[in-house]
Amino acid sequence: MLSLAIGTEYFLFGGAGVVTLLAFTGLILAPAIGVLIVYYWPQITETVPGL
C-alpha cells in the first residue's frame, strides 16, 4: 500500500514538472526564438530560396 502512494506522488510531481517545462518553453523561449527569426530573416531567406 505504501509503494502505491509513493508511485502516485512520483506521477503527480512528474506531471507538475512537465507542465512547468512547457510553460517555461511557451512563455520565455518562444518569444526569444521569434526575435531571432526576425533578426536573421534576410540570412534565412538567402539560405532557403523558397521562402
HELIX and SHEET records of a PDB file:
HELIX    1   1 LEU A    2  PHE A   24  1                                  23    
HELIX    2   2 THR A   25  LEU A   29  3                                   5    
HELIX    3   3 ALA A   30  TYR A   39  1                                  10    
HELIX    4   4 TRP A   41  THR A   47  1                                   7    
END                                                                             
